[in-house]
Amino acid sequence: MVAHHPSPAGIDTEEWRLRCELTDFYHLVDFLGWTELIFNHISARLPGPAHHYLVNPFGLNYFEITPETLLKVGIDGVLVEPSPYTANPAGFALHGAIHATRPDVQCVAHTHTNPVSAIAMKQAGFDHNNFYGAQLTGRVGYHDFEGITLYDDERERMVASLGEKHVLVLRNHGVAVCERDIPTTFMLLWTVQRAAEIQCQAGGLPGADVALSEAIRGRCREAAAGLVAKADFARLLFDATVRRMRRHPFYGAA
C-alpha cells in the first residue's frame, strides 16, 4: 500500500486510511484525464451501521481534494460533520441508494468520459467482444435516462437496474461502477474505460468485428475475477498507478 501520514486527532485510523485512499482515487481520475471539471463523484462507505460515506466537496477540482476536505454524509446527503463545503446534490440519489442497499460495496465511482458516454448512447451498450469488454460479461446493468439524478423517487429504479451487478450504464449519460473496496473499484473503472475506448475505436473501422462466443466471454470474466481475488491485482494496480502519478511534478507535490 502507498504510505500516508498518520491520522490526525479526532479521526480513527480506518477512516483516515479511507480518506487518504479515496483522495488518491480522485487524483488518479484527474491524472488519467477522466474528470468532468468539478462534476461527478467517487464515494466510499465508512464502516459501521450508519451508512455514512465520504464524497467530494462540490466546487473543488479533483486535484484540489485532500483527505481533510472530503465530506462525511448520510445516505440522504446531509452532512454529519461540519464543513465549509457543500456536496453536489446530483450525487446523492445514486451514491446514497447504492451504499444503503449493497452491503458488499464500499466504493462507487461515476464518470462521463467521451468513450463511456458514447457507449451509453448506443442501444446495444457494451458488446463484450474486446479483451476488456469480455471481462464485463454479465456484470453490466442498464438504467434508462430520467434527467439529472436529483430526485429521490429514482433511487429505487436505479438500484433495481443495477441489481447484483457492479457496472451501471446510465443511458444517454455515463456510467457508475461499484466494488468491495477502493482499489477494486478503480480497477473496474479502468476496465470499463478501456472497453469503451476500444469499442469506439473499432466501431470507426470498416469491416465486421470478430465476435467472441458466450463461452469465451464467460471464461474471461471468471479468469479476471479469479486473478483479482487471488493475486490482489487490484491493489497492485492501484498502488502502482499512484506511484506513477506521484512521479509527475504536479501530483508529486499535491
C-alpha positions in Angstrom: 0.0 0.0 0.0 1.2 3.5 -0.7 2.2 5.2 2.6 0.2 8.1 4.1 0.7 10.4 7.0 -0.7 9.2 10.4 -4.3 10.1 11.2 -4.9 13.4 12.9 -6.5 13.8 16.3 -10.3 13.1 16.2 -10.2 10.7 13.1 -9.8 7.0 13.7 -7.2 5.1 11.8 -9.6 3.2 9.4 -11.4 6.4 8.4 -8.2 8.2 7.8 -6.9 5.3 5.7 -10.1 5.5 3.6 -9.8 9.3 3.3 -6.3 9.0 2.0 -7.1 6.2 -0.4 -10.2 8.0 -1.7 -8.1 11.2 -2.2 -5.7 9.1 -4.3 -8.6 7.8 -6.4 -9.7 11.4 -7.1 -6.2 12.4 -8.1 -5.8 9.4 -10.3 -9.1 10.2 -12.2 -7.7 13.7 -12.8 -4.2 12.4 -13.7 -5.8 9.9 -16.2 -8.0 12.6 -17.8 -11.3 11.2 -16.8 -12.7 14.2 -15.0 -15.7 16.3 -15.8 -14.5 19.7 -14.4 -15.9 19.9 -10.9 -18.7 17.4 -11.6 -19.2 13.6 -11.0 -18.4 11.8 -7.8 -16.5 9.0 -6.1 -17.7 7.9 -2.7 -16.5 5.4 -0.1 -18.7 4.0 2.6 -17.4 4.1 6.2 -17.5 1.1 8.5 -20.5 0.9 10.8 -24.3 0.7 10.7 -25.0 4.3 10.0 -24.3 4.1 6.2 -22.2 7.2 6.3 -19.9 7.8 3.3 -17.2 10.1 2.1 -17.7 12.2 -1.0 -16.1 15.2 -2.8 -16.8 18.7 -1.8 -18.6 20.5 -4.6 -16.6 23.2 -6.3 -13.2 21.7 -5.9 -11.2 20.3 -8.8 -10.3 16.7 -8.2 -6.6 17.6 -7.9 -7.5 20.0 -5.1 -9.2 17.4 -2.9 -7.4 16.4 0.2 -8.2 13.8 2.9 -9.4 16.6 5.2 -11.7 18.3 2.7 -13.7 15.1 1.9 -17.3 15.4 3.2 -18.9 12.8 5.5 -22.6 12.5 4.7 -25.5 10.2 5.3 -27.4 8.3 2.6 -29.7 11.4 2.3 -26.7 13.6 1.5 -26.9 15.6 4.7 -23.6 16.4 6.3 -22.9 14.5 9.5 -19.9 16.7 10.4 -19.5 20.4 9.9 -17.6 21.5 6.8 -17.1 24.8 4.9 -18.0 22.9 1.7 -21.3 21.6 0.4 -21.9 18.4 -1.7 -23.3 18.2 -5.2 -26.9 17.1 -4.8 -26.9 15.2 -8.1 -24.7 12.6 -6.4 -27.0 11.7 -3.5 -29.7 9.7 -5.4 -27.1 7.4 -7.0 -24.5 7.0 -4.3 -26.8 7.1 -1.3 -29.0 4.4 -2.9 -26.2 2.1 -3.6 -24.5 2.5 -0.3 -27.8 1.9 1.5 -28.7 -1.3 -0.4 -25.4 -3.0 -1.3 -23.5 -4.1 1.8 -21.0 -5.8 -0.5 -20.0 -2.5 -2.0 -17.7 0.0 -0.3 -16.9 2.4 -3.2 -18.9 3.9 -6.0 -17.4 5.9 -8.9 -19.3 7.8 -11.6 -17.7 9.3 -14.8 -18.8 10.8 -18.1 -15.7 10.3 -20.3 -16.3 10.6 -24.0 -16.0 6.8 -24.8 -18.2 5.8 -21.9 -20.8 8.4 -22.7 -20.8 7.3 -26.3 -21.4 3.7 -25.3 -24.2 4.9 -23.0 -25.8 6.5 -26.1 -26.0 3.2 -28.0 -29.0 0.9 -27.7 -26.8 -2.2 -27.5 -24.4 -0.8 -24.9 -21.2 -2.8 -24.3 -20.6 -5.5 -26.8 -18.2 -7.7 -24.8 -16.1 -8.6 -27.9 -12.8 -6.9 -26.9 -10.3 -8.1 -24.3 -11.7 -5.7 -21.6 -15.4 -5.8 -22.6 -15.3 -9.6 -22.3 -14.3 -9.3 -18.7 -17.5 -7.3 -18.1 -19.8 -10.1 -19.4 -22.8 -10.4 -17.0 -21.7 -7.5 -14.8 -23.4 -4.6 -16.6 -26.9 -3.3 -15.8 -28.6 -0.5 -17.8 -30.8 2.3 -16.5 -33.0 4.5 -18.7 -32.3 8.2 -18.6 -34.7 10.2 -16.4 -32.9 13.5 -16.4 -30.3 14.8 -14.0 -30.2 12.4 -11.0 -31.7 14.8 -8.4 -34.8 13.1 -7.3 -35.4 10.6 -4.6 -38.0 8.7 -6.5 -35.4 7.5 -9.0 -33.3 5.7 -6.3 -35.4 2.5 -6.2 -35.3 2.2 -10.0 -31.6 2.8 -10.2 -31.0 0.1 -7.6 -33.2 -2.3 -9.4 -31.4 -1.6 -12.7 -28.1 -2.4 -11.0 -29.3 -5.5 -9.2 -26.4 -7.6 -8.0 -24.1 -6.3 -10.8 -21.1 -4.0 -10.5 -21.5 -1.7 -13.5 -24.5 0.5 -14.2 -24.7 2.2 -17.6 -26.8 5.3 -17.2 -28.2 5.6 -20.7 -27.6 8.9 -22.5 -25.4 9.9 -19.6 -22.4 7.9 -18.3 -21.5 5.0 -16.0 -21.3 4.1 -12.4 -19.1 1.3 -11.1 -19.1 -0.2 -7.6 -17.0 -2.8 -5.8 -15.8 -4.1 -2.5 -13.1 -1.6 -1.9 -11.4 1.4 -3.4 -8.6 -0.4 -5.4 -11.1 -2.9 -6.9 -13.4 -0.1 -7.9 -10.5 1.7 -9.6 -9.6 -1.4 -11.5 -13.2 -1.9 -12.6 -13.5 1.7 -13.7 -10.2 1.3 -15.7 -11.5 -1.9 -17.3 -14.8 -0.1 -18.3 -12.9 2.8 -19.7 -10.6 0.6 -21.7 -13.5 -1.5 -23.0 -15.3 1.7 -24.1 -12.2 3.2 -25.8 -11.6 0.1 -27.8 -15.2 -0.5 -28.8 -15.4 3.2 -30.0 -12.2 2.8 -32.0 -13.2 -0.5 -33.5 -16.6 1.0 -34.5 -14.8 3.6 -36.6 -13.0 1.0 -38.7 -14.5 -0.7 -41.8 -15.5 -4.4 -41.6 -17.2 -6.6 -39.1 -15.8 -7.2 -35.6 -14.7 -10.7 -34.6 -17.4 -11.8 -32.2 -16.5 -13.9 -29.1 -18.6 -16.8 -28.1 -20.6 -16.7 -24.8 -18.3 -19.5 -23.5 -15.2 -17.4 -24.1 -16.7 -14.3 -22.7 -17.7 -16.1 -19.6 -14.3 -17.7 -19.3 -12.7 -14.2 -19.5 -15.0 -12.9 -16.8 -14.2 -15.8 -14.4 -10.5 -15.6 -15.1 -10.4 -11.9 -14.4 -12.4 -12.3 -11.2 -10.1 -15.0 -10.0 -6.9 -13.0 -10.7 -8.3 -10.0 -8.8 -9.3 -12.2 -5.8 -6.3 -14.5 -5.6 -3.4 -12.3 -6.6 -4.9 -9.0 -5.4 -4.3 -7.4 -8.9 -6.5 -4.5 -7.9 -4.2 -3.5 -5.0 -1.1 -3.9 -7.1 -2.6 -1.9 -10.0 -3.9 0.9 -7.7 -0.7 1.3 -5.8 1.5 1.2 -8.9 -0.6 3.8 -10.6 -0.5 6.0 -7.6 3.3 5.7 -7.6 3.4 6.5 -11.3 1.2 9.6 -10.7 3.4 10.8 -7.9 6.4 10.8 -10.2 4.7 13.7 -12.1 6.0 17.0 -10.7 2.4 18.4 -10.2 0.9 15.4 -8.5 4.0 14.6 -6.5 3.6 18.0 -4.8 -0.2 17.6 -4.3 
